[in-house]
Amino acid sequence: MARPRKAAPADPLSDLSKKTEILEREMTAQRAAMERLKEFGKTRPQPLRAGVALDPSTAKRRVAR
């Protein structure tokens, strides 16, 4: 048997501020994630491991996989 529905509030705008707050929080998290993705997409002038030089034989092995 299904559970009974919760009683709807008399005023449909009563929990609007709570929903708005949740929506703003979610949108802020999505904006931050998009900014991180944009940063990952940018080309870097140097490799992340600046101290490690790429060996040509290592590059061949990576491509062969």
N, C-alpha and C positions, 0 to 999 in steps of 0.2 A: 504494500500500500504506500502511496506517495505521501511525503510530508506535507503538512498544510503550509500554505504561503504565509510569509510575514505580512502583517497588516501594513498597508501603504500609509505613509504619513498624510495628514490632511492637507498640508501645504507641500506641493511638489518641489518647491525651491528651498525647503528647510535644510537639506544636506548639500546644497549646491557649493557652499564654501569648502566643505570637506572634499568633495569631488574635484573642485578646482585646485585645491592644494595638492592632491594626489597627482593630478594631470600635470601640473607645473613641475613637480618633482621628477616625474617620468620623462618629461620633455628635456629637463636639464641634464638628466643622465644620458639621454640620446644625443644631445648636442655635444657633450663631453666625449662620447664614444666616436661620433663623427669627426671631431677635431683630432682625436688620436689616430683614426684611420687616415686622415689627410696627411698627418705627420709621417706615417709609415709610407705613404705613397710618394713622398718627395724624394728626389734623388739626392744623395749625399755626396759632397765633394771628396770625402775620404771613406774608406771602408770602416765598418764599426770596430774592427780589430786593427787599429793603426799599426801596432807593433808586429803583426804577422804579415810577412810578404807571401804572396801567392807563388807557389812553385808550379811551373808549367805542367809537370807530371801529375800534380794534385788536381789541376783544373781538368785534365783529360779524364781522370778517374771519375770526377763528379759528373761530367757530361755523359760518360759511358753508362752510367746507371740508369 
